[in-house]
């Protein structure tokens, strides 16, 4: 083991997606229509600011430390590339 005991690493790819984009990519990988979208105004009015931000803000996490300290590389460079084989392995 190379990492310091108790150290926490963000394990992510380098292609940040919003939650909404993740849902669309999952639908694409499953070969089903993407869910009906709603406007930003409708999301804000119906669900509030936190919901709107969760759907529209990509998660920017730094994968650098795990690469440098552990030499880790993702099997798939992005969610877009990794979802289809993952879903196949789950029998979807």
C-alpha positions in Angstrom: 0.0 0.0 0.0 1.3 3.4 -0.9 -1.2 5.8 0.7 -1.1 7.2 4.2 -3.3 5.3 6.6 -6.7 7.0 7.0 -6.3 9.3 4.0 -9.4 9.8 1.9 -9.2 10.2 -1.9 -11.9 11.4 -4.3 -12.2 8.6 -6.9 -13.6 10.2 -10.0 -13.1 10.5 -13.7 -12.1 13.8 -15.2 -15.4 14.4 -17.1 -17.6 16.3 -14.6 -21.3 15.8 -15.3 -24.4 17.4 -13.7 -26.9 15.0 -12.2 -29.2 15.8 -15.1 -26.5 14.9 -17.6 -25.8 11.7 -15.6 -29.5 10.7 -15.9 -29.4 11.4 -19.7 -26.3 9.3 -20.1 -27.8 6.5 -18.2 -31.0 6.6 -20.4 -28.8 6.6 -23.5 -26.7 3.6 -22.2 -29.9 1.7 -21.4 -31.4 2.6 -24.9 -34.4 4.2 -23.4 -35.8 7.7 -24.0 -34.3 10.4 -21.7 -36.7 11.6 -19.0 -38.7 14.7 -19.7 -36.7 17.7 -18.7 -37.9 20.7 -16.8 -36.8 24.3 -17.2 -34.6 25.9 -14.6 -37.5 28.2 -13.6 -39.8 25.2 -13.1 -37.1 23.3 -11.0 -36.6 26.4 -8.9 -40.3 27.0 -8.4 -41.3 23.3 -7.8 -38.2 22.0 -5.9 -36.1 24.9 -4.7 -32.6 26.2 -5.1 -30.8 23.2 -3.7 -32.5 20.8 -6.2 -31.8 23.2 -9.1 -28.1 23.4 -8.2 -27.9 19.6 -7.7 -29.3 19.0 -11.2 -27.3 21.7 -13.0 -23.9 22.0 -11.3 -21.2 19.6 -12.3 -19.1 18.0 -9.5 -15.5 19.2 -9.9 -13.3 16.9 -7.8 -9.6 16.8 -7.9 -8.4 13.3 -9.0 -4.8 14.4 -8.9 -3.9 13.2 -5.4 -5.0 9.6 -6.0 -3.1 9.5 -9.3 0.1 10.9 -7.8 0.1 9.0 -4.5 -1.4 5.7 -5.6 -0.9 5.7 -9.3 -4.6 5.0 -9.8 -6.2 5.4 -13.2 -9.9 4.8 -14.0 -10.7 1.8 -16.1 -12.9 4.0 -18.2 -11.9 7.7 -18.7 -15.5 8.9 -18.4 -19.0 8.0 -17.2 -20.1 8.1 -20.8 -17.6 5.3 -21.6 -18.1 3.3 -18.4 -21.8 3.2 -18.1 -22.6 0.8 -21.0 -20.2 -2.0 -19.7 -21.3 -1.4 -16.1 -25.0 -1.8 -17.1 -24.2 -4.9 -19.2 -22.4 -6.5 -16.2 -25.5 -5.8 -14.1 -27.7 -7.5 -16.7 -29.5 -4.4 -17.8 
